[in-house]
Amino acid sequence: MTELKRTLEEQKEDFKRKKLLASPIAGLIAWLTVALSGIFFPDHITVWVLFIATGSIVYLAMGISKWTGEDYLDKTKPKNTFDNLFFLTVVQALLVYSIAIPFFLVDYTSLPLTVGILTGLMWVPLTWIIDHWIGLFHSILRTILIVILWYLFPSERFITIPLTIVVIYIISILVLKERKIQEEV
């Protein structure tokens, strides 16, 4: 069926059949890198690791997508409106640095809080796109735990918050991997 004849509902069903593992795996790797930096390096190094690692998630996901079979850069696949929507959520996540950077300049320890929450918001529309609860679970749990940890462990923010995000990614990846993907009829 050509792109022009596919309805939005057909495109949504096509998107829902995707594995959707490359981006969360990339996020897990990025935040694990931040956590390890928080453990082994001083904060003034870890802030740069956080900026670079989280800003690189989309590029890392493009590479991982070849390994997971999703291949984000495959030009032979039919265009899908929901692929475009998903990539716009990536742009949205990158734009949140405009909020994170001013707070970072006032209090550098705000970085795991702001970047952790704001980049996690891109999971919200995923719930609607794939008709599955995992996106809301990921965003809501991530937000609540980040805020709690930010207050409970002020001197360990660059460790506890990234590690919590890693755990949430692991749960989300397992759920995505096990979710029932409707087979094409």
Steps between C-alpha positions, in 0.01 A plus 500: 500500500648837411551776752226714344240227546586407857269648761632642826354199679689262269820695559441493876450124490822468301689710756357294788654184346852640541728370774573852630812383684784702343417835662447364853821296474682817393346690793603225739861512373513879522364519855716209613799694369388801706457285812846346459648845452319613816655211690856536372545866407435837665180686420672755274590212264166321537299804391679486164449125480128556565471766229691295244349160583137614507549719194636197316210263569338555161825429315573196711145377435555531124797267526327259738193491272705309242582240765137468622369475143313831522748690277382858544693609191357240260373705205326199340228479768172677424468838669293503814349807663561350843872466431495874438307559823749285692794698361323825590487378860878462474524863388275595793736317737799688358322834536461447874865588542378860470341446842775283646794725414384817684426293814834324461674839497334587833536155661701242308345216703162580342622337178397139576161629617423719200650287224376179663139617518478708186653243265279233654189685385543366148363169629152649556391511133639149452218367719244637256689401187541134599187473717704370792548622857881485500553859387298648785653256747850601392436877508298512820717264705816667371372846595383401847817311588731770365331767712509281811866408450597859425377598846610187690857477369624850418867402500440189287278649228738404219489137612156420644296674232684350198495152659126529559449604137705195395276270705187655349650450152568135579139449610370687194719300260382172654137608472546617140673175414221290647203704383265333258557643156198458279590295197410624156179337376 
